[in-house]
Amino acid sequence: MAIKLKQLDGGTMDLPSEALQSFKTAFKGGVLSAEDPDYEETRKVWNAMIDRRPGLVARCTGTADVVQAVRFARQHGLLSSVRGGGHNIAGLAVCEGGLMIDMSLLRGVWVDPLRHTALAQAGCTLADVDRETQLHGLAAVLGFVSATGIAGLTVGGGFGYLTRRHGWTCDNLVSMEVVTADGQVLHASADAHADLFWALRGGSGNFGIVTSFEYRLHPVGPEILGGAIAWQGDEAVQVLEAYRAFSAAAPRELTSVAVLRIAPPAPWLPKEVHGKPIVAIFVCHSGQIEDGDALLAPLRATGRPIADIVTRRPYVQMQSLLDATQPKGRRYYWKSHYLPGIDRPFIDLVVAHAARIASPHSALLMFQIQGALNELPAGHSPAGNRDAAYVLNIAGSWEKPEDDGANMQWARDCFEATRAFSTGGTYINFLTEEEGRDRVEAAYGRTNLDRLATLKQHYDPENFFRHTKNVSG
């Protein structure tokens, strides 16, 4: 029986059963179609707003499977997508009707504690890498939610608690193994295929499928000083003014994230504030632990904190502290800006929009990132945006499809109101499904985007890797 599959040209084809059987025979991992019991769980990603159904899912067990899947898709002209952690807000992991190349079974991590490097396969989550590197008191520069896949994070730039010290995640890459659109396996580094190495450090999934990443590691932990301090929402202006001064003066070992939201029923928050507006500052001090309390004193002296869970804790625990706010299966819609700084008019504006939050799960977040990334030139990598000091993420999150309109409008209104405070740039990994060419240019800048488009013509002239935030001209 033939399977109907979507092709690159937008049409469909009936794949003969013998062609499918031939692929399955050559492919070591599982090849799933809609009638297979694991299909539904495999196709579903973190954002429940993404409900696409690939015609086939190729569950890779190694690089050879990735090569086989790419060659099969090219042979039949199939639309393809690549799944790592499945955590992208736009759902780029899942194509409708085509071939999903699923990397999520590739979870190996090998640490070299003498060279301070780690080799991690592309299906790893942040938690996988942190768990292995922290055995040696080392860490890669990764993100804030431990279920995030390293692949999408890294090829899109990547930032987290260590970014102030060491730059974007992609600034800390040593090398990558890549399967290109013609099915070649290349080793990309500063010394080999350097142009491809440049493109993959922020240029997203446009140039190939990265099967493994070699990261430069840094001494961190295993314990740090970290956690969160919270205040009631009516103190938000005062707290954010304090946050502005605190974050500007903090050494790079201290990173903070400001959050405006409705208090969840979390055990660390007093029951009497559950369901009411709060402002919280999450902090991670990865320097000398004994220095941390003195650095945090100005925050703790601000207003009347209702909760303070900043304490000595394992770094891996800090890396998962925000996980509960981002469960798989909710509906998510984000809008985002890079900010050059924070001033009082901006504070007044975000506090006003926080008061209009349409869902108890939504939040306004300001991630502090200024530091090492600002010291490199704009063209060092496509991630660019070397003038950014903070990331504003307007993070809509809710449960029911009937609430889509109100929640998306809240995010859009806040985005437009804060546009004047932006650098003009944005983070490619935070772009939603609807955001097109103008926002891709905002993420890269015109010069970097032009260079990416030229390299795209070299490495993928037929735009095989098109289920991306595309850089083709």
Secondary structure, 3 states (H helix, E strand, C coil): CCEEEEECCCCEEEECHHHHHHHHHHCCCCEECCCCCCHHHHHCCCCCCCCCCCCEEEECCCHHHHHHHHHHHHHHCECEEEECCCCCCCCCCCCCCCEEEECCCCCCEEEECCCCEEEEECCCEHHHHHHHHHHHCEECCCCCCCCCEHHHHHHCCCCCCCHHHHCCHHHHEEEEEEECCCCCEEEEECCCCHHHHHHHCCCHHHCCEEEEEEEECEECCCEEEEEEEEEEHHHHHHHHHHHHHHHHHCCCCEEEEEEEEECCCCCCCCHHHCCCEEEEEEEEECCCHHHHHHHHHHHHCCCCCCEECCEEEEHHHHCCCCHHHCCCCCEEEEEEEEECCCCHHHHHHHHHHHCCCCCCCCEEEEEECCCHHHHCCHHHCCCCCCCCCEEEEEEEEECCHHHHHHHHHHHHHHHHHHHHHCCCCCCHHHCCCCCCHHHHHHHHCHHHHHHHHHHHHHHCCCCCCCCCCCCCC
